[in-house]
Amino acid sequence: MKKLILIGGVLAGGKSTFSHIVGERFSVPVVNKDRLKEILGDNIPTANREENKKLSVISFELMMYLAGCEGDSLILESNFKNYELEELSAFAKDRGIKVLSIFLDGDDRVLHQRFIKRLDEDRHPVHKSQDFTRIEDFTATLDELRSSAYPGEILQVECTDFSYQTDEIILGKIKDFLNK
């Protein structure tokens, strides 16, 4: 039976890094929505937030296409929107795919500082279309992400620090899911 691991959660939680750690450890291909968006953004420049949102929608459509391709297991990583989770849930149900959803969450202030620091680094322009310099705006987005309904078995992970990325209990739960 095909297995799908969704790695989602709050902004600046370390989702991309963790998805690659899990993918390498368990030899599971990884699709990062942000990376797809960056590739598209290199070829289809965006001038405003609305155009940037279109790249996000296309990136998700590409993720769905890849999820439907052959293979035993796949990791999809993103800060999934509710409509995306609904589509993924229906997709998995229709195809008899088992889903493990890993939701990363942490302290708003620490995550906000981490997010702001990343903006100062060499971040791709597609990640700079929304202004989160005010913690109130950032927290409102985190609250929206926290209200998302993830499909399948759900693993809540504390991501205020990055110790979860090498936590053998968490990694053991992922291994158990893949071996079921």
DAUR-V68384 format. One record per residue. N is the residue number from 1. OMEGA is omega in degrees with one decimal (none if undefined). D_FIRST is the distance of its C-alpha to the first C-alpha in Angstrom with 1 decimal. Layout:
# DAUR-V68384
n=N omega=OMEGA d_first=D_FIRST
n=N omega=OMEGA d_first=D_FIRST
This chain:
# DAUR-V68384
n=1 omega=178.7 d_first=0.0
n=2 omega=179.3 d_first=3.8
n=3 omega=178.5 d_first=6.5
n=4 omega=175.8 d_first=10.0
n=5 omega=175.1 d_first=13.1
n=6 omega=175.0 d_first=16.2
n=7 omega=-177.1 d_first=19.5
n=8 omega=178.0 d_first=22.4
n=9 omega=-172.5 d_first=25.6
n=10 omega=174.7 d_first=29.3
n=11 omega=175.7 d_first=31.2
n=12 omega=179.6 d_first=32.1
n=13 omega=-178.5 d_first=29.7
n=14 omega=-176.6 d_first=28.4
n=15 omega=-176.8 d_first=25.0
n=16 omega=179.3 d_first=25.2
n=17 omega=-178.8 d_first=26.3
n=18 omega=179.8 d_first=23.7
n=19 omega=179.2 d_first=20.9
n=20 omega=176.0 d_first=22.3
n=21 omega=-179.4 d_first=22.8
n=22 omega=-179.9 d_first=19.2
n=23 omega=179.5 d_first=18.0
n=24 omega=-176.7 d_first=20.5
n=25 omega=-174.3 d_first=19.9
n=26 omega=178.6 d_first=16.2
n=27 omega=179.0 d_first=16.3
n=28 omega=177.9 d_first=14.2
n=29 omega=-177.4 d_first=15.9
n=30 omega=172.6 d_first=17.9
n=31 omega=177.7 d_first=19.4
n=32 omega=-179.1 d_first=22.5
n=33 omega=-179.6 d_first=24.0
n=34 omega=179.2 d_first=27.4
n=35 omega=175.6 d_first=27.3
n=36 omega=-179.4 d_first=26.4
n=37 omega=178.0 d_first=29.3
n=38 omega=179.0 d_first=31.6
n=39 omega=177.9 d_first=31.0
n=40 omega=-178.8 d_first=31.8
n=41 omega=176.4 d_first=34.7
n=42 omega=-175.7 d_first=36.2
n=43 omega=179.7 d_first=36.4
n=44 omega=-177.2 d_first=37.0
n=45 omega=178.0 d_first=39.5
n=46 omega=-177.4 d_first=39.6
n=47 omega=-176.9 d_first=43.0
n=48 omega=-176.7 d_first=42.0
n=49 omega=-179.2 d_first=39.3
n=50 omega=177.7 d_first=38.5
n=51 omega=177.6 d_first=37.8
n=52 omega=177.7 d_first=35.7
n=53 omega=177.9 d_first=33.6
n=54 omega=176.3 d_first=33.0
n=55 omega=178.4 d_first=31.6
n=56 omega=179.0 d_first=29.2
n=57 omega=179.5 d_first=28.0
n=58 omega=178.7 d_first=27.6
n=59 omega=178.0 d_first=25.7
n=60 omega=178.0 d_first=23.2
n=61 omega=176.2 d_first=22.9
n=62 omega=176.4 d_first=22.2
n=63 omega=-179.4 d_first=19.4
n=64 omega=177.0 d_first=17.8
n=65 omega=-178.9 d_first=18.3
n=66 omega=178.1 d_first=16.7
n=67 omega=179.8 d_first=13.6
n=68 omega=-179.7 d_first=13.2
n=69 omega=-178.7 d_first=13.7
n=70 omega=176.7 d_first=11.6
n=71 omega=-177.6 d_first=9.8
n=72 omega=-175.0 d_first=6.9
n=73 omega=179.6 d_first=8.7
n=74 omega=174.2 d_first=11.9
n=75 omega=172.5 d_first=14.8
n=76 omega=-178.0 d_first=17.0
n=77 omega=179.0 d_first=20.4
n=78 omega=164.1 d_first=23.2
n=79 omega=-171.5 d_first=25.7
n=80 omega=173.3 d_first=23.7
n=81 omega=-178.2 d_first=26.0
n=82 omega=-179.1 d_first=25.4
n=83 omega=177.8 d_first=25.0
n=84 omega=179.0 d_first=22.3
n=85 omega=176.5 d_first=20.3
n=86 omega=179.6 d_first=20.8
n=87 omega=178.1 d_first=19.5
n=88 omega=179.4 d_first=16.4
n=89 omega=178.9 d_first=15.8
n=90 omega=178.2 d_first=16.3
n=91 omega=-178.8 d_first=14.2
n=92 omega=-179.4 d_first=11.1
n=93 omega=-178.9 d_first=12.2
n=94 omega=-175.0 d_first=12.9
n=95 omega=-179.7 d_first=9.6
n=96 omega=-179.0 d_first=7.5
n=97 omega=175.5 d_first=6.5
n=98 omega=-176.1 d_first=7.3
n=99 omega=167.7 d_first=10.7
n=100 omega=176.9 d_first=13.2
n=101 omega=178.0 d_first=16.6
n=102 omega=-177.9 d_first=19.3
n=103 omega=179.0 d_first=22.7
n=104 omega=179.8 d_first=25.7
n=105 omega=-178.5 d_first=29.1
n=106 omega=-178.0 d_first=32.5
n=107 omega=-175.9 d_first=36.3
n=108 omega=-175.9 d_first=37.4
n=109 omega=178.7 d_first=40.5
n=110 omega=179.7 d_first=38.8
n=111 omega=179.5 d_first=36.1
n=112 omega=178.6 d_first=38.9
n=113 omega=178.6 d_first=40.9
n=114 omega=-179.7 d_first=37.9
n=115 omega=-179.9 d_first=37.2
n=116 omega=178.8 d_first=40.9
n=117 omega=179.5 d_first=41.1
n=118 omega=178.7 d_first=38.2
n=119 omega=179.0 d_first=40.2
n=120 omega=178.2 d_first=43.1
n=121 omega=-176.3 d_first=41.0
n=122 omega=179.5 d_first=40.2
n=123 omega=178.9 d_first=37.5
n=124 omega=-178.5 d_first=36.5
n=125 omega=-179.2 d_first=38.6
n=126 omega=179.9 d_first=35.6
n=127 omega=-175.8 d_first=35.2
n=128 omega=-175.2 d_first=38.9
n=129 omega=-178.8 d_first=39.2
n=130 omega=-176.6 d_first=39.2
n=131 omega=177.4 d_first=41.9
n=132 omega=179.8 d_first=40.8
n=133 omega=175.5 d_first=44.0
n=134 omega=-177.6 d_first=44.8
n=135 omega=179.6 d_first=42.8
n=136 omega=178.3 d_first=43.0
n=137 omega=178.8 d_first=41.1
n=138 omega=-178.9 d_first=38.5
n=139 omega=178.0 d_first=38.1
n=140 omega=177.8 d_first=37.8
n=141 omega=177.3 d_first=34.9
n=142 omega=179.2 d_first=33.2
n=143 omega=177.0 d_first=33.8
n=144 omega=178.5 d_first=32.2
n=145 omega=-179.5 d_first=29.1
n=146 omega=-178.4 d_first=29.1
n=147 omega=-177.6 d_first=29.1
n=148 omega=179.7 d_first=25.8
n=149 omega=-179.5 d_first=23.1
n=150 omega=179.7 d_first=19.9
n=151 omega=172.0 d_first=16.6
n=152 omega=176.4 d_first=14.2
n=153 omega=-175.5 d_first=15.2
n=154 omega=177.1 d_first=18.4
n=155 omega=177.7 d_first=20.1
n=156 omega=-176.2 d_first=23.7
n=157 omega=176.1 d_first=25.3
n=158 omega=-174.3 d_first=29.1
n=159 omega=-180.0 d_first=29.9
n=160 omega=168.7 d_first=33.7
n=161 omega=-173.0 d_first=33.8
n=162 omega=-178.7 d_first=31.3
n=163 omega=179.7 d_first=31.0
n=164 omega=-174.5 d_first=27.5
n=165 omega=177.4 d_first=26.3
n=166 omega=-178.9 d_first=26.9
n=167 omega=-175.5 d_first=26.5
n=168 omega=177.3 d_first=24.8
n=169 omega=178.5 d_first=23.8
n=170 omega=-180.0 d_first=22.0
n=171 omega=177.0 d_first=20.4
n=172 omega=177.2 d_first=19.5
n=173 omega=177.4 d_first=17.7
n=174 omega=178.0 d_first=15.6
n=175 omega=177.7 d_first=15.0
n=176 omega=178.6 d_first=14.1
n=177 omega=-178.1 d_first=11.5
n=178 omega=-177.8 d_first=9.9
n=179 omega=-179.3 d_first=10.4
n=180 omega=none d_first=9.1
